[in-house]
Amino acid sequence: MRLETHTSDMIFYAQGISVNHQRHILAHELSHVYCDHPGRLVVDSDTGEVVRASGRTGYSTGEEREAEIMASLVRRRIYQDRDAPPRHLETSPARWDALFAQPFPTAWGRGR
């Protein structure tokens, strides 16, 4: 689920899901942000602030399909030449890589 306020976007996922699923959810929700997909308007009952929220309930809308395809393509492209995610996370780019880390089968990437 993504919650958008006037100053930030927050992404939430259920506890207990696999790391792989967490990374895909992050990529999916960031795809919504990149594509500027609208969520439904929600009013925070405590602050009165109007925010947008979106959560996946299926692939019935074009926006959900677009975000799902984009997330899959981004993750596939990042790791098409790797067998495994980076082991040491000393630099910011490595931390970003680890966010989307998932090796894909060689058959999906370039031939070697």
N, C-alpha and C positions, 0 to 999 in steps of 0.2 A: 504494500500500500504506500502511496506517496501522498504526503500532505504538504501543500504549498501555502506559505504565508506571504506577506508583503516583503519580508526580508530573507526568507530562506525556504528551501525544500527539504523535507525530511522523508526518509524511506524507512519503512518498518517491515519486518517479516516475523513469522511465528518462531518461537523457540523450538528447538528440537529438530529442525529440518537440516538436511545435510549441507555441508559447506558448499558443495557444488550447486545445490539449489539456491542457497543464499546469494552466491555470485551471479547466478542467472537472473534472479529477481532484481538485484542491483542494476545489472545491465539493462533489463527490461524497463525498469522505472526511469533510469537515466535516458533511455531512448524516448520515453514520453516527454521528458524535459527538453531534450534536444529538438524534438519535432513540435514542441509547444502545443501538445494535445491538451485540450481543456478537460478539466475534471468537473465534478458537480460542485456547485457552490454550497458551502457549509458555513453556518454562523456559530462561532465559539460562544457557548452559553455563559462562560465566565467573563470574557473580555469584550464580547460583542464584535470581535474582529471577523471579517468575512475572509474565508480562505477557500482554496480549491482542494478537493480530495479526489483521488482515483484509486481504485483497487481492481485487480483482475477478477472477473467473475466468469470468464470464458473468452472465446475468440470470436464472439458474434459481431463485433464492430470492426470496421476498417482500421480504426486507431489501434485496437488491441492486436490485430494481426500485424500491422506495420511495426509496432513496438517489439513484438515477439520475433519477427523476422530480423529486424535490425539488431536486436540483442544477440541472436544466434550468429549473425554474420560478423558482428564486431568481435565476439569472443573467438570465433573460428579464425578470423584474420590475425588476431593478436598472437595466437598460438599455433599457426599452421606450420612453422618451422621448428617448433620446440617439442622435446619429448617430455619435459616436466617444467613446472613453474620454478622461478628462481628460489634458491635455498636461503640466501642471506638478503636481508632487506635494509641495507645501509642507506640507500638513496631514495628520494621521493619517487622517481620513475619505477624503481623496483617494487615499492609499496603499491603503486598503482597497478603494476603488472600482477601482483599477487591477488589483488582484488578480483581480477578476472581469470585467475589461473585455472585452467582445465586443459590438460593435454587431450588432443583429439586423435583418433586412430589415424595412422599413416595414410590409409586409403583416402581419407578426406582431404589431406593436405597435398603438397607437391610430392611427386614421386622422387625417390632417392636413388 
